[in-house]
């Protein structure tokens, strides 16, 4: 495995993506204890005080031998908790901050001041340039087929395009469900694989049993890309959209609406990426990572033989 440019104690070059209403303290802790970076959105806790409690619990549960953890902050004016949650991250010295919907240089400087690093979600070259100017340490390339708020550009094109203008860490997101996919991401030039959908179907995720089963039943063609839910284009399980009376045929452009209303919508409208095609079971994190490691090493051996 290629040495990690930022993190120690990694078993595999994986960051478990912070998923709204899915990633909680239990999932984060198990990911870190099993050698990958666990993350969660600050807004998965209803209050900033509850968010602080999760951070304290996570830090108490991890040792120096475990992988680090991270927090996702929505850096958009629609997020009224951004400043308060950022202060808590600084107070608790969160190792990794993942920003979405806005790259802010002041935020980056404040995280760097305590020794943390900042990765930022991007879907296009334009977004990547803005984030690079803000001084982020890494770019998460959310390519076509990724779950949640995703882009539409093929990962081969996106990685090559952005590596021309950015020399920092590259994290690739989009349909990564197997150990083979992780190695492929590295071969393209990524430092880490960003895995979200695969971790929804773990025993430790906060997703409902019905949500998990819908993923197990789905193929890539059962994913719909639409802006109708939040105003920002995202990939969702088509069946969950259908149940909510959403066709998914609306305009793919929009602006982010009220975050409280979006939170209500995402409780029953479920996100997933094209990687559902390679997910067929619900596993505890320990078993999933062991399988991914076996697949990763097997793929590497096969290519080197």
C-alpha positions, 0 to 999 in steps of 0.5 A, spaced: 500 500 500 502 507 498 504 510 504 499 515 507 500 522 506 497 524 512 494 519 516 498 514 521 495 507 523 491 506 516 490 498 514 487 501 508 487 507 504 479 508 505 475 514 508 468 512 510 464 518 507 460 522 512 453 521 510 447 525 513 443 521 518 447 515 517 454 516 520 454 516 527 459 515 533 458 508 533 460 507 525 466 512 526 469 508 532 468 501 529 471 504 522 477 507 526 479 501 530 479 497 524 484 501 520 480 506 516 478 514 517 471 514 520 467 521 519 460 523 520 457 530 519 456 535 525 449 536 523 447 528 524 447 531 532 441 535 533 444 540 537 452 543 537 452 540 545 450 533 542 455 534 537 460 535 542 458 529 546 459 525 540 466 528 539 468 526 546 465 519 546 469 518 540 476 520 542 475 516 549 474 510 545 480 511 540 487 510 542 493 512 539 494 505 535 487 507 531 486 511 525 484 518 526 477 521 525 474 527 521 467 531 521 464 534 515 461 541 516 457 544 511 460 551 509 454 554 506 450 560 509 444 556 510 447 552 516 446 556 522 451 552 526 457 552 522 461 557 527 459 554 533 460 547 530 467 549 528 469 552 535 467 545 538 472 542 532 477 547 534 476 545 542 476 538 541 482 538 536 478 534 530 484 531 526 480 532 519 475 537 517 471 535 511 468 541 508 462 541 503 458 547 499 463 552 500 471 553 501 473 558 506 480 560 507 479 563 514 476 556 516 482 553 513 487 557 517 483 556 524 484 548 523 491 549 521 492 553 527 491 547 531 494 542 527 488 539 523 487 538 516 482 540 511 479 536 505 474 539 501 468 536 496 468 538 489 465 536 483 468 540 477 475 543 475 472 550 477 470 548 484 477 545 485 480 551 483 476 555 488 478 550 494 485 550 492 485 558 493 482 557 499 488 553 502 485 546 503 490 540 504 486 535 500 480 535 494 475 530 495 473 528 487 465 527 487 465 523 481 459 521 477 455 515 480 457 517 487 451 517 492 449 524 495 450 530 492 455 528 486 457 530 480 457 527 473 464 527 470 467 520 469 472 519 475 478 518 469 477 525 467 476 528 473 482 525 477 486 527 471 484 534 470 484 536 477 491 533 478 494 538 473 492 544 477 492 541 484 498 538 488 495 536 494 492 530 496 486 527 492 481 523 495 476 519 489 469 518 490 464 514 486 461 507 486 467 505 490 464 498 493 470 493 493 477 492 494 479 492 487 476 499 486 480 502 491 486 499 488 483 502 481 483 509 485 490 509 486 492 507 479 488 513 477 492 517 482 488 518 488 491 517 495 485 515 498 478 512 496 472 515 499 467 510 500 459 512 502 454 507 500 458 501 502 458 503 509 450 504 509 449 497 509 453 495 515 450 493 522 453 500 525 450 505 521 444 509 523 440 507 516 434 503 517 433 496 516 428 498 510 433 503 507 439 497 507 434 492 504 433 497 498 440 498 497 441 490 497 435 490 492 438 495 487 442 496 481 446 502 478 439 503 474 435 504 480 439 510 482 436 517 480 440 523 479 435 529 481 435 536 484 428 536 486 430 534 493 434 539 496 436 544 490 442 541 489 443 535 484 444 528 488 443 521 487 438 517 490 434 510 490 429 511 485 424 507 489 424 512 495 423 518 490 417 514 488 414 513 494 415 520 496 411 522 489 418 525 486 419 523 479 426 525 479 425 529 472 426 536 474 431 541 473 438 539 475 440 546 477 438 549 483 440 552 490 440 549 497 434 550 500 432 551 508 436 545 511 431 543 516 426 542 511 432 538 507 433 534 513 426 532 514 426 530 506 432 525 507 429 521 513 425 518 507 428 519 501 434 515 501 441 517 498 446 511 494 451 511 489 451 506 483 456 502 487 449 499 490 450 494 484 456 490 488 453 490 495 449 484 497 449 483 504 449 487 511 456 486 515 459 489 521 464 493 520 470 489 522 468 483 517 467 488 511 474 491 512 477 484 512 473 483 506 476 489 503 483 488 505 483 481 502 480 483 495 485 489 495 491 485 496 488 480 491 487 485 486 494 488 487 497 481 487 494 479 480 496 485 477 503 484 479 504 477 477 
